[in-house]
Amino acid sequence: MKKSLLALAAMGAFAGTAQAQSSVTVYGILDMGYSSTNTKSSAAAPVDTTTSGLNVAQPLSNSRIGFRGVEDLGGGLTAGFTIEGNVHANPGTTGSNSATAFQFGRHQFVTLTSKDAGGVLVGKTDSIVKQIFDAFDAGFANNLTGAYDGMGTSLSDIDGSSNIIGNRRDSVLRYTSPSLAGVNLSAGYMKNTLKVDTGAVTTTDTEDNTGFELGARIAQGNIAAGLGYRSAKTQVIGANTVTNSWAAGLSYNAGPVIGYLQYFNQAIKNEITSTEVKENAFALGLRAPLGAATLFASYTTGGKTSATNVDSKMTGFQAGGLYALSKRTDLYALYGASKLKADNFANESTGQGMALGIRHTF
């Protein structure tokens, strides 16, 4: 009898240990509220567009749900995974049960991490350039017009349809070093090709997001900085493009306020036509933590040279605040404005946006 009890106790202890070594966490963000955006064009046939309503946008954060797992392999080695998808309360169609209301289109990767040697990630996740750019945004990388990301999505002449900053990278193999005196280094390789040789004249040879990326982050006292670079090639029939992107960020915590600086530079070259699109942007921002409230303001300026050598200039401004009801729930108010003008053209595009909402993190 005693042996049976001892055996059961041992089995229970083993099961408890196994459970402690492997765990899965459900997490996410829900961002709901009222927003209104307006864009105007002063062209010969002016266009004035306003979009407003409840949950028609996610101004502060993209709503999401994810699953994260960690397994202790022993000896300071851990394995993990992340699967994350978008959640849309208003997917753009009548009825809340539309298939587009939920999509697993965000992060999908596995990791293997050593306490002393760093970690390796394989799968789909944010590019290093995006991670650096977002980390030094005084406005919490929100989606409202007035910041560079907002400019890129609402005024397509700035960032083009590719929206490189916002893209996540598929087919990534990335290494991140452990912290060495406050410095973390990252390097990634991207490979996604398709080659079909029929033995006849027709041969398909394509590449999508094939290239490499490098990054560095440093945190020393009140100062933090980051630098990211990505070079990727896309090849399809009739068009081969090479995209080189840089992002840099700097922050300084002065106590009452935190100052932020962002820089982004990108060149997209078509190797067949020898045409190139270049763009760059600077942003300055301040963030002021005031107890449960946090206020911020930012100013962005940049420009773009198109393949036809037409220069576009942009400026943007944002201001807003968050009030923490708890560690997980925030009320927020945002305002943003933007202006775009192309050289050699009389027309000008402007945009304004405001949002009031609540964000819950779980």
C-alpha angles and dihedrals in degrees: 000000000000090000091052092051091048091050092050091048091050092049091049091050091049092050090049091050092049091049091050091051094054126042139161124208128198112212140163152136131251115195114185133165149090123308137172128191130181131190126188133189123198094203123132087274101035120208123206115188127180126183119186141153146092116315094350087130141014100231101175104030137357109252112241147159125211146174121221125186133188129189125189108223094182131244093067092301123125134180124206147168139202129199115179133174140186121255120204119189088188107033094176099260133089113273131031096248096072115139090235092062090086129030132168091223103127127066123358115163148122126224139202114196134185120198091224104028104042129239144290124216125196123186139033123337144129116306117250088245091057092045092053094044095048094045092063099044111119089205095061091253091287123180100235122114117265099062123083096257089048090049091051095055101037099038105038095190089073102053103010126225093296094066091197097189092057097045121105118219122245124203096025129165108187136175123201121190125224117259110284110190089328095314125118121188126198135189128180139186124205124197129171118146138155123198123177119180113185093181089246134082095287111083125164118206116165137163129195122191095342114162144069142282136204132194145174132192127187132184121185119164110302094351128084129174139175140189128191135180132185132182118186136168128211118190126186133152108296097004134067115178131184118199122197116186133183129189129179132178139185132184134182124193106214094175104248092042139017118221123212134195125187132185129184130181129177139173124189114192127189104214093198099051094027089227122140136198116205130187140168138178140190127199132188122192146168130208122193120194109205107177108282091356129075122192126193141179132183141180124205132190131173148133146220135211111207128213088263091054095251111146121218123195125201138187129182141179134195136182132173150129143228127209117200113221087179139339089284107032127067135178113210143187122194137182129183139173132187140182131197127187127176120212116245090025128093095210123097130191123213133181137192132184141176134183140185118189154127126252124198122191120198 
